[in-house]
């Protein structure tokens, strides 16, 4: 199949979770003999922090404006089998208009569905959603499951929806030697988001205030100067994906904190969650509906709702933590790799076509 994608970014992992998702999925799709063409607007923010210049075996088309690339995109779509428009693509509306004139299966992939739905319910205009919603797409994929799937139907008119969760690349995310610069009793990796701040305070900052002799390390982008740092919290502004394994493997435990909009809808595993597990690092996470479908609490992942819960996890023996970490790694490698997501993507398409034939 030829797959044409109009996305936010695959070239830069700075301040977003889209790039690593696409890198893993595209690599696997290309390895399964599919042709991939990825259109990305060349914005200064990502250009300044670009860590991938090309798609190995595929085509990356960086462009300055939609007007400059629309004709090229139209030509790529003429023989495309699948055309995918994604959330936060800066030219999603223009790309959506263009794919109506192609023979390709029209797919919208919302990698931020709970955020999309929450913004709509708050009365906001969501710039990457076409004026008529998602009803004109043949298929809508969602990075999250649960209530988000119903929301995409009810709020945006999606006709056919399916979850396509994040994944991990085991060739990139695996146990590696630790680095002193990342050494921590507890680490946290994530871009700043105001709706994570309350939970981050309870599960990371407050434990750091109490465990003054322990070292806490946080990595991410866009954190404000007024963030409530403590003397034992050390900060790494940005980590390229290649450094994530060293970051995680330098921690005794690592913390997963979910954005409020996603937590409210559930079934929302982040890419970081799978990455840390694949690196065989024990994880402490906040709770959300559906988490137990990805990891078994207390045997594959530790749960926390307060600073006391985090401190209790930090007090566990190395033997206990290692057992949990090994179990989580085995679960991820058996269910949540890029290869498995590529297979699921193909299965979703096959099921869609089969249902279409039956309906006809």
matplotlib code that plots the C-alpha trace (Angstrom):
import matplotlib.pyplot as plt

x = [0.0, 1.0, 0.3, 0.3, 0.3, -0.3, 1.0, 2.3, 5.9, 8.1, 11.3, 11.5, 10.7, 11.0, 7.9, 5.6, 4.8, 3.8, 7.3, 8.3, 4.9, 5.3, 8.9, 8.2, 5.0, 6.4, 9.6, 7.5, 5.1, 8.0, 9.5, 6.3, 6.7, 4.4, 5.3, 5.1, 5.1, 4.9, 4.1, 5.2, 5.2, 8.7, 8.0, 10.9, 10.0, 10.7, 13.3, 15.5, 15.4, 15.2, 16.6, 15.6, 16.3, 14.8, 12.6, 14.6, 12.9, 10.2, 9.7, 9.6, 8.3, 9.0, 7.3, 7.0, 3.3, 0.3, 0.1, 3.7, 3.0, -0.7, 0.0, 2.8, 0.4, -2.3, 0.1, 1.2, -2.5, -3.3, -2.0, -2.3, -4.2, -4.5, -4.5, -4.1, -4.7, -3.7, -4.6, -2.5, -1.4, -1.2, -2.8, -5.3, -8.2, -6.5, -5.2, -8.7, -10.2, -7.5, -8.0, -11.7, -10.5, -8.2, -9.0, -7.4, -9.2, -9.7, -8.4, -8.2, -5.9, -6.5, -3.4, -5.0, -8.7, -9.5, -8.0, -9.8, -13.2, -12.5, -11.7, -14.9, -17.0, -15.4, -16.7, -13.3, -12.6, -10.2, -8.2, -7.3, -10.9, -12.7, -15.8, -18.0, -16.4, -15.1, -18.1, -16.6, -13.7, -14.0, -12.2, -11.2, -8.3, -7.7, -4.5, -6.9, -9.8, -12.7, -15.0, -12.9, -14.2, -17.8, -16.9, -15.4, -18.7, -21.1, -19.1, -17.6, -19.8, -17.1, -18.8, -16.2, -13.7, -10.9, -8.2, -4.6, -2.5, 1.1, 4.0, 7.6, 10.6, 12.5, 15.7, 15.7, 14.1, 15.9, 18.0, 21.2, 23.9, 23.0, 24.5, 25.5, 23.9, 20.5, 20.9, 17.8, 15.7, 12.7, 12.5, 9.8, 9.9, 7.2, 6.5, 5.0, 1.2, -0.9, -3.5, -0.8, 0.6, -1.6, -0.8, 2.9, 3.0, 1.4, 3.4, 6.8, 7.4, 5.9, 7.9, 11.0, 10.2, 9.9, 12.8, 15.4, 18.3, 17.1, 17.8, 14.9, 15.4, 12.9, 13.2, 11.0, 10.3, 8.3, 8.5, 8.0, 10.6, 8.1, 7.9, 8.2, 11.7, 13.4, 17.1, 17.0, 15.1, 17.5, 16.2, 17.1, 15.4, 15.1, 16.0, 16.0, 14.5, 18.0, 18.6, 15.4, 16.8, 19.8, 17.4, 15.0, 17.7, 19.5, 16.4, 15.5, 11.8, 10.2, 6.8, 4.0, 1.6, -1.5, -3.1, -6.4, -8.5, -7.0, -7.3, -11.0, -11.7, -9.3, -7.6, -4.8, -1.4, 1.3, 4.3, 6.6, 4.8, 5.7, 9.2, 10.0, 8.6, 10.7, 13.8, 13.0, 12.5, 9.8, 7.0, 4.8, 1.6, -1.5, -4.7, -7.2, -9.9, -8.5, -4.9, -5.3, -5.8, -2.2, -0.4, -1.5, -1.3, 1.2, 2.7, 3.6, 3.2, 2.9, 0.0, 0.0, -2.6, -0.5, 3.0, 2.7, 2.1, 5.2, 7.4, 6.1, 7.1, 10.6, 10.9, 10.4, 13.4, 15.5, 14.3, 10.6, 11.2, 13.2, 10.5, 7.9, 10.1, 10.9, 7.2, 6.3, 9.0, 7.8, 4.2, 5.3, 7.5, 4.6, 1.8, 3.0, 5.8, 5.7, 5.6, 2.4, 0.9, 1.7, 0.0, -3.0, -3.2, -3.3, -6.0, -8.1, -8.0, -8.7, -11.7, -12.9, -12.8, -14.4, -17.3, -17.7, -17.9, -20.5, -22.6, -22.5]
y = [0.0, 3.6, 5.6, 9.4, 11.2, 14.8, 15.2, 17.6, 16.3, 13.3, 15.2, 16.7, 15.2, 18.6, 19.3, 16.7, 13.0, 12.6, 12.2, 9.1, 7.5, 8.1, 7.0, 3.6, 3.0, 4.2, 2.1, -1.0, -0.2, 0.4, -2.9, -4.6, -3.3, -0.3, 3.0, 6.0, 9.7, 12.1, 15.8, 18.1, 21.9, 23.2, 25.5, 27.2, 25.7, 22.1, 23.1, 24.4, 21.1, 18.6, 15.2, 13.3, 14.6, 11.7, 8.6, 5.6, 3.8, 6.4, 10.1, 13.1, 16.2, 19.4, 22.5, 26.2, 26.8, 24.8, 26.8, 25.7, 22.0, 21.4, 20.4, 18.0, 16.5, 16.1, 14.2, 11.9, 11.2, 10.1, 6.6, 6.5, 3.7, 5.4, 9.1, 10.1, 13.5, 13.9, 16.0, 19.2, 19.1, 22.8, 22.2, 19.6, 21.3, 21.9, 18.3, 17.0, 19.0, 17.6, 13.9, 14.0, 14.1, 11.1, 7.4, 6.7, 5.5, 8.7, 8.4, 10.9, 9.9, 11.8, 11.4, 13.8, 12.7, 13.6, 17.0, 17.5, 16.6, 18.7, 21.7, 21.3, 20.9, 24.1, 25.9, 26.3, 26.2, 23.3, 24.3, 20.8, 19.7, 20.3, 22.6, 19.6, 17.5, 14.0, 12.5, 12.6, 10.4, 6.7, 5.8, 7.7, 6.2, 7.3, 7.2, 6.6, 4.2, 4.2, 7.2, 9.0, 6.7, 7.5, 11.2, 11.1, 9.8, 11.9, 15.2, 15.0, 12.6, 9.9, 6.9, 4.2, 4.5, 2.3, 2.7, 2.6, 3.1, 4.1, 1.7, 1.2, 0.5, -2.3, -1.5, 2.0, 1.5, -1.3, -1.6, 0.4, 1.6, 4.4, 7.9, 9.9, 13.1, 11.4, 9.4, 9.6, 7.9, 9.0, 10.5, 12.1, 12.7, 14.8, 18.1, 20.8, 20.9, 22.9, 20.1, 17.7, 20.2, 19.3, 15.6, 16.3, 18.4, 15.6, 12.7, 14.3, 17.7, 16.9, 13.6, 15.5, 18.0, 15.2, 13.0, 15.7, 13.3, 11.7, 12.9, 13.6, 14.3, 15.7, 16.0, 17.9, 21.1, 24.3, 24.4, 28.0, 29.8, 29.9, 26.1, 25.1, 23.6, 22.2, 21.8, 18.1, 18.3, 18.4, 19.4, 18.3, 20.7, 18.3, 14.7, 13.3, 9.8, 8.3, 9.5, 8.3, 4.8, 6.3, 8.7, 5.9, 3.4, 5.9, 5.9, 3.6, 4.3, 6.6, 8.4, 8.5, 11.4, 11.6, 14.8, 15.5, 15.3, 12.0, 10.6, 11.5, 9.4, 6.5, 3.9, 6.4, 4.9, 7.4, 6.6, 7.3, 4.6, 1.9, 3.3, 3.1, -0.4, -1.5, -0.2, -2.4, 0.5, 0.2, 2.7, 4.6, 5.9, 7.8, 5.9, 5.9, 3.6, 0.9, 1.0, -2.6, -3.7, -2.6, -3.4, -5.3, -3.0, -3.9, -6.8, -4.9, -1.3, 0.6, 3.0, 6.3, 8.9, 10.7, 11.6, 8.9, 6.3, 7.4, 7.4, 3.8, 2.7, 4.3, 2.2, -1.1, -3.4, -3.6, -7.2, -6.2, -3.3, -5.5, -8.1, -5.5, -4.0, -7.3, -8.2, -4.8, -5.3, -8.7, -7.3, -4.5, -6.6, -9.1, -6.6, -3.0, -2.8, -0.9, -4.2, -5.2, -1.7, -2.0, -5.4, -3.9, -1.1, -3.6, -5.6, -2.5, -1.7, -5.3, -5.4, -2.1, -3.3, -6.6, -4.8, -2.6, -5.6, -7.2, -4.0, -3.7]
z = [0.0, -0.5, 2.6, 2.5, 5.9, 6.7, 10.3, 12.9, 12.8, 12.4, 12.1, 15.6, 19.0, 20.7, 22.9, 21.3, 21.5, 17.8, 16.3, 18.2, 17.5, 13.7, 13.6, 15.1, 13.1, 9.8, 10.2, 10.7, 7.9, 5.5, 6.7, 5.7, 2.1, 2.4, 0.8, 3.2, 2.3, 5.3, 4.7, 7.5, 7.6, 8.2, 11.2, 13.0, 16.3, 15.1, 12.6, 15.4, 17.2, 14.3, 15.2, 12.1, 8.6, 6.5, 6.7, 6.0, 3.1, 2.9, 1.9, 4.1, 2.4, 4.4, 3.1, 4.0, 3.2, 2.0, -1.2, -2.0, -1.5, -2.4, -6.1, -5.0, -2.3, -5.0, -7.2, -4.3, -3.6, -7.1, -6.5, -2.8, -1.0, 2.3, 3.1, 6.8, 8.3, 12.0, 14.9, 15.3, 11.7, 10.9, 7.4, 8.4, 6.9, 3.6, 3.5, 4.3, 1.4, -0.9, -0.1, -1.0, -4.6, -4.3, -4.6, -1.2, 1.9, 4.0, 7.5, 10.4, 13.2, 16.4, 18.6, 21.1, 21.1, 24.7, 24.3, 21.1, 22.6, 25.8, 23.7, 21.6, 24.8, 26.1, 23.0, 21.4, 17.7, 17.1, 14.0, 12.8, 12.7, 9.4, 9.6, 9.0, 11.7, 10.9, 9.3, 5.8, 6.7, 6.0, 9.3, 12.4, 14.5, 18.1, 20.2, 23.2, 23.6, 26.1, 26.2, 23.5, 20.9, 21.7, 21.9, 18.4, 17.1, 19.2, 19.1, 15.6, 13.6, 13.1, 11.4, 12.0, 14.9, 16.2, 18.8, 17.6, 20.7, 21.0, 20.9, 21.6, 19.4, 21.2, 19.2, 20.7, 24.1, 26.0, 29.1, 28.8, 31.3, 33.5, 33.3, 36.4, 35.0, 35.0, 38.2, 40.4, 43.0, 41.0, 37.5, 35.4, 31.7, 30.0, 28.3, 30.6, 30.6, 33.1, 33.4, 34.7, 37.2, 40.2, 39.9, 39.2, 42.4, 44.5, 43.1, 42.3, 43.9, 47.3, 47.6, 46.7, 49.5, 52.0, 50.8, 51.0, 50.8, 47.6, 44.1, 41.7, 38.0, 35.6, 31.8, 29.3, 27.4, 28.0, 31.8, 33.2, 35.3, 38.2, 38.4, 42.1, 42.0, 45.1, 45.8, 45.1, 41.8, 38.8, 35.4, 31.8, 29.3, 26.4, 25.7, 22.1, 21.8, 21.6, 25.2, 26.7, 27.6, 29.5, 31.3, 32.4, 33.2, 35.5, 37.7, 40.5, 39.6, 37.1, 37.3, 34.7, 35.0, 32.6, 31.3, 33.0, 29.8, 28.9, 32.4, 32.5, 29.4, 30.3, 28.1, 27.5, 27.7, 26.8, 24.7, 27.7, 29.7, 27.1, 26.7, 30.4, 30.7, 27.7, 29.4, 32.4, 34.8, 37.5, 36.9, 39.3, 37.7, 38.4, 37.9, 35.0, 33.7, 31.5, 32.8, 33.9, 30.3, 29.6, 32.9, 35.9, 39.0, 41.7, 39.7, 36.5, 37.6, 40.9, 41.5, 43.4, 44.3, 47.0, 48.0, 50.7, 48.0, 46.1, 49.2, 50.0, 46.5, 47.0, 50.2, 48.3, 48.0, 44.8, 44.5, 44.5, 42.1, 39.7, 39.6, 38.7, 36.0, 34.4, 34.3, 32.7, 30.1, 29.1, 28.8, 26.5, 24.3, 23.9, 23.2, 22.5, 20.0, 16.8, 14.8, 16.7, 16.0, 12.3, 12.3, 14.1, 11.6, 8.8, 10.6, 11.2, 7.4, 6.5, 8.8, 7.4, 3.8, 4.8, 6.5, 3.5, 1.1, 3.3, 3.5, -0.3]

ax = plt.figure().add_subplot(projection="3d")
ax.plot(x, y, z, "-o")
ax.set_aspect("equal")
plt.show()
